Amino acid sequence: MINKRNIFFISVVLGILLSPSCTPARPVEQETNAFGYREVFLPQGIGKNAKDHDLNSIDVDWGIWGHNLGKVLPEKHSESVYAKVNESTLKSQYCFSSNRLYDYITQYIDDNYSSTDHTRFSIIPNDNDIVCLCVKCVAAGNTEEDASPAVFNMVKKLASRYPNHQFYTSDYRTTRDLPTDSLPPNAGVMVSAMPYPFSLTPSTAKDQFLTTIDDWGAKTDNILIWDYINNFDDYFTPYPNLGVMQDRLRNYRDHNVSAVFLNGSGSDASSFSNLKTIVFADLLKNPDNNWEILLVEKAKELYPVTGETIANFMLAQEKYVKENNVSLPMYEGVAVAERTYLPLHLFLNFHDSLLMLRDKTVDGERAYIDKLLPKLAMTRLELKRLERNLSDTEPLLESMENLKNLKVTSYNEAGWQVENYIKDYRFMLNHYKEMEGKNLLKGETLAVLTPLDPDYRDVSILTDGLLGMPSNYHNGHLINSPEKKTDISIPYKPGATKLRVWLSYIPGYRIYLPESVSLSATGMDKVTVNTSYPKDYVGHYPVEFQLPSTIKGPLTLTLVKDPEKHSMAIEEIEME
C-alpha cells in the first residue's frame, strides 16, 4: 500500500525546492474579470466574507442552490410533485412536469424575491438516477435514464416568467443530454468538473471535458463550472492545487465559461484556506496572473515570522506536483498523499520548522499557527501509522485536542469529528500495547488467495499489530469492493487457542460487514459466523474463533460479502 520515496533523493532536492530561486519575479497584474460569477467555497469566501475578496456567494446570490429544490415545498404539499415509475410514487425524486411543483417554485420566488432582483435558482433533480416516467414526462421525451426533456421544459417556463432571474439546470447524472434548441438568455447549465482529471498532463479525458463545455456553449452563454479544490476525505493535509487550478481556469476562460464555483471545505477548516482564497480570487479575475508572487507577498504580510516558511513549502509542493506529473486525488488519505503530492521529508521539515518558529509569533499570527499546527499534527499521526512508528504520538494527539477549543470539529466532507479520530487513535495505541507479546501473528506473512481491490493490496497491514481506524479508513484497512468473497491463508501457530478477525462497520463510507466469516483447516471442522448489523454503532467489529489443538497446516479464512452492500474491510487478524 505504501510506495516509499527515496528519502536521500528528496533531501537533496529539498534545498532546491526551498531556495530563494523558488520565488518568481514580480509580474504585471491585470484584473480582467474573466468570469462574471466567481466563488471560492472556503471559510474566507462564505457569506459576507466573500465581499472582502470581491467574490460571489451561494448564501447571497442564489435563491436555490444545488440539490435543494425541496426547500420550496410547503410543510403540507401535494404528492404530485414526486416522480412516478411503474405507477409507484418515489419521494426521493421530483416530477418536473408537475404543475404543483411549478406553482410551489413560483410561490417561493414571489414570496422571497422581487421581480427586479437578479437572483439565481438551480432547477435540478435530486442526486440519484431516478427519472420520472409519468405520462407528461414521457410525452416530453423522458426515458429511463434521461430526465433532461422535462427539466428543460420547467427551466424554460420559469425563465419566461421571470426574465430578471437566472435558472440553471445541470450536466449531471440524469440530465447530461443537451437540449435540442438553445436555452433562453436567462437560463444556463451547471457542469461538474469531476470528469476533468486533476493534473497538468494532457489527456483524452481532459479533451472530452472541454468538448462537453463547447457543446453546451452552442446552447447557452451561461455555463457555470462546478470545480473542486480540496481532498474531501482530508481537509488538513496540505493539498497543492494552485498550479493545477490556474491551468483549469485558463481553459474555462478560453472555452467561454461565464461562471466558476470552486467547491472547497465550506465553513470547515482546511489548511492554508486563507491564502488559497486570496490566490483563487485573483486567478478568477485573470487566470494569467502570477499567483506565486501574490502568495509569497500575502504570506509575509499576514505572517511576518512564519509566512516565508509557509509560502516556500506551498511553492515546493506545487513544483513537485508539476515536475512529477501528479494527478491529484479528491477522496484519499495520507497514504496516497505521501506517494503523490506530499514528499515525506519535505513535510516533516516544514512541520518541524513551524514548531520552532511558533514561540516567536504574536497576536493574530500566533492564533493562526496555533490553529494550523493541530491540523498538521493529524497528517503527522497518519504518517506515523504508515511507518508503524508509534513513538511521540501523545504530544500530537494533545495538539489536536486544542482544535475543539478553536471550534474546529470535523476534518472531512463526511463530517467525521476530530474527537472521534483522537479516540480511535488512542484505542489503537492501547490495543497495541495490550497485545504486545500475545499476538502470535504479528509480523507474519499472510497469503490472500482471491483477487484484491486494486487500491488495497498491502496485506501486511493485517498483521502489523495496529487496528484500523473507522474514523479514517484509508489507512490500516484491507478493503474488498469488487469480489464476492475474500480467502486468506493464515499460518497456524502450535499452542494457539483463538483467532480474532477485526472488521470495520462504517456505513457512512459504504463499508459494511461481510455476510459471513468462516474458518477451516485440516483437523478442524469448518466454523461459520453470520454477522449482524449493530444498532446505533459504527466502528470495530471483532469476530473470534476457537482453535482446537488438532489443527494441522494453515488455516483458511473466508469472508463472503453481503451482496446488497458496497464494500467490506478487515483491520487486523490476531492469534493467541
Disulfide bonds with the S-S distance in Angstrom:
none
